[in-house]
Amino acid sequence: MPSCTVFFVSDGTGITAETFGNSILNQFATKPRHVRRPFIDTADKAHQVVREINHTADVEGRRPIVFITLVDREVLAIVKDLSKGLVLDMFNTFIEPLEAEFGMTSNHRVGRFSDIAKSKEYTDRIEAINFSLAHDDGQSAKNLDTADVILVGVSRSGKTPTSLYLAMQHGVKAANYPLIPEDFERGRLPTPLMPHKKKCFGLTIDPERLNQIRNERRPGSKYADLDNCRYEVREAEHMMRREGIAWLSSTHKSIEEIATTILRDIRPDRLMY
């Protein structure tokens, strides 16, 4: 496919536009260049991004794809009317039908994080992030009774990114604790986890994939050796089965998929707002 650029233009962070836009683009076998332009909340900024879009169209010889989440009418009109891109208005596609359905107008608030200091949801997320950082990789066993979930698994199986995603996106206090060869020799869960076994959720991984990941970190080491990876994964899965801990493989799943499965099994209330 010819070269193509996709712009994500927003009056906020642009995360909503990029996340939603990428979920659509993933349906197509193409790898466009991504450009995120956040905080486009004035006419001057809108004209500036339009110039960038139009320059890209001239250079590439095709119109860019432009996903927008813009609330201000003037800013929206500038991008829609003056750019040479294929503009996909993600807010108004849904807002206008909903206004008709609810019989009311939306508040047209610019940006997702207005009055964030007053938001309990935001405060809870900050607390969850701090908790997850303090309880990363088993560095602290304090206050595990307040954890929503404790991720267990061998080193480099995806525990840290998953726990941070759960904290940042869902306000879930997620600790993570590594299973090491000494645990397998003892034949039981690490002592700090025993009182909290019902909160544990396991992650495993294909040994070959684990071998690749560990070799990037410690090439040629016993830690990264394929036979050792096979041993650790096999023993970890055996331990989780024996202890009755639910688990899944992170090998072919995104962090989003893993987190959703954990929420479904451990905290289904977090899937409802």
C-alpha positions as CSV (number, residue, x, y, z in Angstrom):
1,M,0.0,0.0,0.0
2,P,1.3,3.5,-0.8
3,S,2.8,5.6,2.0
4,C,0.1,7.0,4.3
5,T,0.0,9.2,7.4
6,V,-2.7,9.1,10.1
7,F,-3.2,12.1,12.3
8,F,-4.9,11.9,15.7
9,V,-6.0,15.4,16.5
10,S,-7.6,16.3,19.9
11,D,-8.3,19.1,22.2
12,G,-7.2,16.8,25.1
13,T,-4.4,14.2,25.3
14,G,-5.3,12.5,22.0
15,I,-5.3,9.1,23.7
16,T,-9.0,8.5,23.0
17,A,-8.6,9.3,19.3
18,E,-5.5,7.2,19.0
19,T,-6.9,4.2,20.8
20,F,-10.1,4.2,18.9
21,G,-8.5,5.0,15.6
22,N,-5.9,2.2,16.0
23,S,-8.6,-0.3,16.8
24,I,-10.2,0.6,13.4
25,L,-6.9,0.7,11.5
26,N,-6.0,-2.8,12.8
27,Q,-8.7,-4.2,10.6
28,F,-6.5,-3.3,7.6
29,A,-3.2,-4.8,6.5
30,T,-1.3,-1.5,6.5
31,K,1.3,0.2,8.7
32,P,0.7,4.0,8.3
33,R,2.8,6.7,9.9
34,H,1.2,7.9,13.1
35,V,1.2,11.6,14.2
36,R,-0.6,12.6,17.4
37,R,-1.4,16.3,17.9
38,P,-2.9,16.9,21.4
39,F,-4.3,20.0,23.0
40,I,-5.5,21.6,19.7
41,D,-7.9,23.9,21.5
42,T,-7.5,27.3,19.8
43,A,-8.1,28.5,16.2
44,D,-4.3,29.3,15.9
45,K,-3.4,25.7,16.8
46,A,-6.1,24.4,14.5
47,H,-4.6,26.4,11.6
48,Q,-1.2,25.1,12.4
49,V,-2.2,21.5,12.4
50,V,-4.1,22.0,9.2
51,R,-1.0,23.3,7.5
52,E,0.9,20.2,8.7
53,I,-1.9,17.9,7.4
54,N,-2.0,19.7,4.0
55,H,1.8,19.7,3.7
56,T,1.8,15.9,4.3
57,A,-0.9,15.5,1.6
58,D,1.2,17.4,-0.9
59,V,4.4,15.5,-0.1
60,E,2.8,12.0,-0.1
61,G,0.5,12.6,-3.0
62,R,-2.5,11.3,-1.1
63,R,-4.8,12.6,1.6
64,P,-3.9,11.7,5.2
65,I,-6.4,10.0,7.5
66,V,-7.4,12.4,10.3
67,F,-9.1,11.1,13.4
68,I,-10.4,14.0,15.5
69,T,-11.9,14.4,19.0
70,L,-12.6,18.1,19.0
71,V,-15.4,19.9,20.9
72,D,-15.0,23.6,20.2
73,R,-17.1,24.4,17.1
74,E,-14.6,26.9,15.7
75,V,-11.6,24.6,16.0
76,L,-13.7,21.7,14.6
77,A,-14.8,23.7,11.6
78,I,-11.2,24.8,10.7
79,V,-9.9,21.2,10.7
80,K,-12.9,19.8,8.9
81,D,-13.3,22.6,6.3
82,L,-9.7,23.5,5.5
83,S,-7.7,20.3,5.7
84,K,-7.0,18.0,2.7
85,G,-7.3,14.9,4.9
86,L,-10.1,12.4,5.2
87,V,-11.5,13.7,8.5
88,L,-13.2,11.2,10.8
89,D,-15.0,13.1,13.5
90,M,-15.2,10.5,16.3
91,F,-17.1,12.7,18.9
92,N,-19.9,14.1,16.8
93,T,-20.5,10.8,15.1
94,F,-21.8,9.6,18.5
95,I,-22.6,12.8,20.3
96,E,-25.3,14.1,17.9
97,P,-27.4,10.9,17.8
98,L,-27.1,10.6,21.6
99,E,-28.2,14.2,22.0
100,A,-31.3,13.3,20.0
101,E,-31.8,10.1,22.0
102,F,-31.4,11.7,25.4
103,G,-33.3,14.9,24.4
104,M,-30.5,17.1,25.7
105,T,-27.3,18.8,24.5
106,S,-23.9,17.6,25.7
107,N,-21.8,19.8,27.9
108,H,-19.2,20.2,25.0
109,R,-16.4,20.2,27.6
110,V,-12.9,20.5,26.1
111,G,-10.6,17.8,27.2
112,R,-11.3,14.7,29.3
113,F,-9.5,15.8,32.4
114,S,-11.4,19.0,33.4
115,D,-11.7,19.4,37.2
116,I,-9.5,16.4,37.7
117,A,-8.4,17.4,41.2
118,K,-12.0,16.9,42.3
119,S,-12.3,13.4,40.7
120,K,-12.3,10.5,43.2
121,E,-11.7,8.2,40.2
122,Y,-8.5,10.0,39.4
123,T,-7.4,10.0,43.0
124,D,-8.0,6.2,43.2
125,R,-6.0,5.7,40.1
126,I,-3.0,7.6,41.5
127,E,-3.2,5.6,44.7
128,A,-3.3,2.4,42.7
129,I,-0.3,3.4,40.6
130,N,1.7,4.2,43.7
131,F,0.7,0.8,45.2
132,S,1.6,-1.1,42.1
133,L,5.0,0.6,41.9
134,A,5.7,-0.1,45.6
135,H,4.7,-3.8,45.1
136,D,6.5,-4.4,41.8
137,D,8.5,-7.6,41.5
138,G,7.9,-8.7,45.1
139,Q,9.9,-5.8,46.5
140,S,7.4,-5.3,49.3
141,A,5.0,-7.7,51.0
142,K,3.4,-5.0,53.1
143,N,-0.3,-4.2,52.8
144,L,-0.9,-7.1,50.4
145,D,-4.3,-7.5,52.2
146,T,-5.3,-4.2,50.5
147,A,-4.4,-5.4,47.0
148,D,-7.2,-6.1,44.5
149,V,-5.1,-8.7,42.7
150,I,-1.6,-10.2,43.1
151,L,0.0,-11.3,39.8
152,V,2.3,-14.3,40.1
153,G,4.6,-15.9,37.5
154,V,8.2,-16.4,36.4
155,S,10.4,-13.4,35.7
156,R,9.6,-11.6,32.4
157,S,6.2,-13.1,31.9
158,G,4.4,-9.8,31.7
159,K,3.5,-9.1,35.4
160,T,4.9,-5.6,35.7
161,P,3.3,-4.0,32.5
162,T,0.0,-5.7,33.3
163,S,-0.1,-4.5,36.9
164,L,0.7,-0.9,35.9
165,Y,-2.0,-1.0,33.2
166,L,-4.6,-2.2,35.7
167,A,-3.6,0.6,38.0
168,M,-3.5,3.4,35.4
169,Q,-6.5,2.4,33.4
170,H,-8.8,0.9,36.0
171,G,-7.6,2.1,39.4
172,V,-6.9,-1.5,40.5
173,K,-4.3,-2.0,43.2
174,A,-2.2,-4.7,41.5
175,A,0.9,-6.2,43.2
176,N,3.1,-8.6,41.4
177,Y,5.3,-11.3,42.8
178,P,7.9,-13.5,40.9
179,L,8.1,-17.2,41.2
180,I,11.7,-18.3,41.4
181,P,13.5,-21.6,41.4
182,E,13.8,-21.6,45.2
183,D,10.0,-21.6,45.3
184,F,9.8,-24.6,43.1
185,E,12.4,-26.5,45.2
186,R,10.3,-25.8,48.3
187,G,7.2,-26.9,46.4
188,R,4.9,-24.2,47.7
189,L,4.0,-20.6,47.1
190,P,6.2,-17.9,48.6
191,T,5.2,-17.4,52.3
192,P,3.9,-13.8,51.9
193,L,1.4,-15.0,49.3
194,M,-0.1,-17.8,51.3
195,P,-2.7,-15.7,53.3
196,H,-3.7,-14.0,50.0
197,K,-4.0,-17.0,47.6
198,K,-7.5,-16.1,46.6
199,K,-6.3,-12.7,45.3
200,C,-3.6,-14.4,43.2
201,F,-3.8,-14.6,39.4
202,G,-1.0,-16.3,37.4
203,L,0.7,-15.4,34.2
204,T,2.7,-17.9,32.2
205,I,4.5,-17.7,28.8
206,D,5.8,-19.9,26.1
207,P,9.4,-21.0,27.1
208,E,10.8,-20.1,23.6
209,R,9.3,-16.6,23.9
210,L,10.6,-16.3,27.4
211,N,14.1,-17.3,26.2
212,Q,14.0,-14.5,23.6
213,I,13.0,-11.9,26.1
214,R,15.5,-12.9,28.7
215,N,18.3,-13.1,26.2
216,E,17.7,-9.4,25.4
217,R,18.3,-8.7,29.1
218,R,21.0,-11.2,30.0
219,P,22.4,-12.8,26.9
220,G,24.1,-16.2,27.4
221,S,23.1,-16.5,31.1
222,K,21.6,-19.5,32.8
223,Y,18.6,-17.2,33.6
224,A,18.0,-17.0,29.8
225,D,18.9,-20.6,28.9
226,L,16.1,-22.3,27.1
227,D,16.2,-25.4,29.2
228,N,16.0,-23.2,32.3
229,C,13.1,-21.3,30.8
230,R,11.3,-24.6,30.1
231,Y,11.9,-25.7,33.7
232,E,10.7,-22.5,35.3
233,V,7.5,-22.3,33.2
234,R,6.7,-26.0,33.7
235,E,7.2,-25.7,37.5
236,A,5.3,-22.4,37.7
237,E,2.3,-23.9,35.9
238,H,2.4,-27.0,38.0
239,M,2.4,-24.9,41.2
240,M,-0.5,-22.7,40.0
241,R,-2.6,-25.8,39.2
242,R,-1.8,-27.4,42.5
243,E,-2.7,-24.2,44.4
244,G,-5.9,-23.6,42.4
245,I,-4.7,-20.3,41.0
246,A,-6.3,-19.2,37.8
247,W,-3.8,-18.3,35.1
248,L,-3.3,-17.6,31.4
249,S,-0.5,-17.3,28.9
250,S,0.7,-13.9,28.0
251,T,2.5,-15.2,24.9
252,H,-0.1,-14.1,22.3
253,K,-2.3,-11.7,24.3
254,S,-2.1,-8.0,24.6
255,I,-1.9,-6.3,28.0
256,E,-5.5,-5.1,27.4
257,E,-6.7,-8.6,26.9
258,I,-4.9,-9.9,29.9
259,A,-6.2,-7.1,32.1
260,T,-9.8,-7.6,31.0
261,T,-9.6,-11.3,31.8
262,I,-8.2,-10.5,35.2
263,L,-11.0,-8.0,35.9
264,R,-13.6,-10.4,34.7
265,D,-12.3,-13.1,37.0
266,I,-11.1,-11.1,40.0
267,R,-12.9,-7.8,40.0
268,P,-16.0,-8.0,37.7
269,D,-17.3,-4.8,39.4
270,R,-14.5,-2.9,37.6
271,L,-16.1,-3.7,34.3
272,M,-19.1,-1.6,35.3
273,Y,-19.1,2.1,36.0
